[in-house]
Amino acid sequence: MYSKHQETKFHRCLICSKAPLTNISLFALLHPLPLCYECLQKFEIIDLNIAFHHYPMRILYHYNEFFRSLLFQYKGLYDYALKDAFLCLYRQELEQKYRNYVIVVAPSSKEDNQKRGFSPIETIAQTFSHQVFTGLYKTQKYKQSDLSYQERQQVHQKINIRDGEMLRGKKVLILDDVVTSGSTLLTCLNLVLKYAPQKVEFLVLSTKQDEEGLKFV
């Protein structure tokens, strides 16, 4: 598990196994990145700030072929080491900005997590915070991409929360990997709001939509 107090040393790119440093600098020596320059360039950064039902949402990347493949290798092929890849460009910023927040992770299938041996979004959250809340859970197993539009509108029936009192009066950041219709994140928001948090924000790794397609009431 990542520790704020112990920097992981990356001698090879987690994706292509090349040396992650193309030049030696003091910053690179103190804060080594887990990816080489070529792989970092494949992230299509959009760093978009929008409103999600009147709450701030930040989206980091476009869901391009590189991101799709990386996410599949991490979640579908159980490549645990890739946890360090997704936020490596933002980790120090996120550590500082959200040091007083509880990171609420979007739920994933308990059965899939048992097969992997880890929970993907939770593990990514742990790369920049020790205050991770895992009380959101799926009451039914489903894959968001397999749902029809009508089924996505019923996602609120498939997610619940436990230990929500831990969020009362706290600053909360809700973290997920991909946003499409926003139905899962809206369900997470409504469940979190039941416990009167002091503040709520969203951080999403990627989206397939352009800015015009991300209009949330």
C-alpha positions in Angstrom: 0.0 0.0 0.0 1.2 3.5 -0.8 2.4 5.6 2.1 2.8 9.4 2.0 5.9 9.0 4.1 7.6 6.5 1.8 8.2 7.2 -1.9 8.0 4.2 -4.2 11.0 3.9 -6.5 10.1 3.1 -10.1 13.0 1.7 -12.1 10.8 0.7 -15.1 7.7 2.1 -16.7 4.7 0.2 -15.4 3.3 0.0 -18.9 6.1 -0.6 -21.4 9.0 -1.5 -19.0 11.3 1.3 -20.4 13.2 3.5 -18.0 10.7 6.0 -16.6 13.2 8.9 -16.6 14.3 10.4 -19.9 16.5 12.9 -18.1 17.9 13.2 -14.6 16.8 16.2 -12.6 16.5 16.8 -8.8 12.7 16.8 -9.1 12.7 13.5 -10.9 15.0 12.0 -8.3 12.9 13.2 -5.4 9.5 12.4 -7.1 10.0 9.5 -9.5 7.1 8.8 -11.9 5.9 5.3 -12.6 5.6 5.8 -16.4 8.0 6.8 -19.1 7.6 10.0 -21.1 6.2 8.2 -24.1 3.4 6.5 -22.1 2.6 9.7 -20.2 2.1 11.4 -23.6 -0.6 8.9 -24.4 -2.9 10.3 -21.7 -5.3 12.8 -23.4 -5.5 15.4 -20.7 -8.6 17.5 -20.6 -8.6 18.6 -16.9 -12.2 19.8 -17.2 -14.0 21.5 -14.3 -17.8 21.4 -14.6 -20.9 21.4 -12.3 -22.5 18.1 -11.5 -26.0 18.8 -10.0 -24.5 22.0 -8.6 -21.4 20.4 -7.1 -17.9 20.8 -8.5 -16.6 18.0 -10.7 -13.1 17.7 -12.1 -12.5 15.3 -15.0 -8.8 14.6 -15.9 -8.7 12.6 -19.1 -10.5 11.8 -22.3 -11.4 8.1 -22.5 -9.3 7.3 -25.5 -8.0 3.9 -26.7 -4.9 4.2 -24.5 -7.0 4.9 -21.3 -9.5 2.1 -22.2 -6.6 -0.4 -22.6 -4.9 0.7 -19.4 -8.1 0.5 -17.4 -8.8 -3.0 -18.8 -5.3 -4.2 -17.9 -5.8 -2.8 -14.4 -9.4 -4.0 -13.7 -9.9 -6.8 -16.2 -6.4 -8.4 -16.0 -5.8 -7.7 -12.3 -2.6 -5.7 -12.9 -2.4 -4.2 -9.4 0.8 -2.3 -10.0 -1.0 0.0 -12.4 -2.7 1.7 -9.4 0.2 4.2 -9.4 -0.3 5.1 -13.1 -3.6 6.9 -13.2 -2.9 9.9 -10.9 0.9 10.1 -11.1 0.8 13.5 -12.8 -1.6 14.9 -10.1 -0.7 13.0 -7.0 1.2 15.7 -5.1 -1.5 18.3 -5.9 -4.2 15.9 -4.8 -2.4 15.0 -1.5 -2.3 18.7 -0.6 -5.7 19.8 -1.8 -7.6 16.9 -0.3 -5.6 16.2 2.9 -8.6 17.1 5.0 -11.2 15.3 2.9 -12.7 11.8 3.1 -12.4 10.1 -0.2 -15.6 8.3 -1.0 -15.0 5.7 -3.7 -17.7 4.6 -6.2 -18.7 1.0 -5.6 -17.5 -2.0 -7.5 -18.6 -5.6 -7.5 -17.7 -7.5 -4.4 -17.3 -10.7 -6.4 -15.0 -9.0 -9.0 -12.9 -7.5 -6.2 -12.5 -10.9 -4.6 -11.2 -12.3 -7.9 -8.8 -9.4 -8.4 -7.6 -9.3 -4.8 -8.2 -5.6 -4.6 -10.8 -2.9 -5.2 -9.7 -0.7 -8.2 -11.1 2.7 -7.2 -10.2 2.3 -3.6 -6.7 1.3 -4.4 -6.3 4.4 -6.7 -7.6 6.6 -3.9 -5.0 5.2 -1.5 -2.2 6.5 -3.7 -3.0 10.1 -2.5 -5.0 9.7 0.7 -5.3 7.6 3.9 -8.9 8.7 4.5 -10.8 6.4 2.1 -14.4 5.6 2.7 -15.6 2.3 1.2 -19.2 2.3 2.6 -20.9 2.5 -0.8 -21.7 -0.9 -2.2 -23.6 -2.6 -5.0 -26.7 -4.5 -3.9 -26.8 -6.2 -7.3 -23.9 -7.1 -9.6 -24.0 -5.1 -12.8 -21.6 -3.5 -15.3 -22.5 0.1 -16.2 -21.5 -0.3 -19.8 -23.9 -3.2 -20.2 -27.0 -1.3 -19.0 -29.5 0.3 -21.3 -30.5 4.0 -20.9 -33.6 2.9 -19.0 -31.7 0.6 -16.7 -29.2 3.3 -15.9 -32.0 5.4 -14.6 -32.7 2.7 -12.1 -29.1 2.4 -10.8 -30.3 4.0 -7.5 -32.0 0.7 -6.7 -28.6 -1.2 -7.0 -26.4 0.9 -4.7 -26.6 1.5 -1.0 -24.4 2.8 1.9 -23.2 1.6 5.2 -21.4 3.5 8.0 -22.6 6.8 6.5 -22.3 8.5 9.9 -18.5 8.7 9.2 -19.3 11.4 6.6 -21.3 13.7 8.8 -19.8 17.2 8.9 -16.8 16.1 6.8 -15.4 17.4 3.5 -16.0 14.7 0.9 -14.5 13.9 -2.4 -16.4 11.3 -4.5 -13.9 9.4 -6.8 -14.8 7.3 -9.9 -12.9 6.2 -13.0 -15.4 7.0 -15.8 -18.5 9.2 -16.1 -21.0 8.7 -18.9 -24.7 9.4 -18.0 -23.8 10.3 -14.4 -26.4 8.0 -12.9 -24.0 6.1 -10.7 -22.4 9.3 -9.4 -25.8 10.9 -8.8 -26.8 7.9 -6.7 -23.6 8.2 -4.7 -24.2 11.9 -4.2 -27.7 11.4 -2.9 -26.6 8.6 -0.5 -23.7 10.8 0.8 -26.0 13.9 1.2 -28.2 11.9 3.7 -25.4 12.3 6.2 -25.0 16.1 5.9 -21.3 16.4 4.8 -19.8 19.8 5.1 -18.7 19.9 1.5 -18.9 17.6 -1.6 -16.7 17.5 -4.7 -16.2 15.0 -7.5 -13.0 13.7 -9.1 -13.4 11.5 -12.2 -10.5 10.0 -14.1 -12.1 10.0 -17.6 -15.1 10.6 -19.8 -16.0 9.6 -23.4 -18.1 12.7 -23.7 -17.1 16.2 -24.9 -17.9 19.2 -22.8 -21.2 19.7 -24.5 -22.2 16.2 -23.7 -21.5 16.7 -20.0 -24.5 18.9 -19.1 -25.9 17.8 -15.7 -28.9 19.4 -14.1 
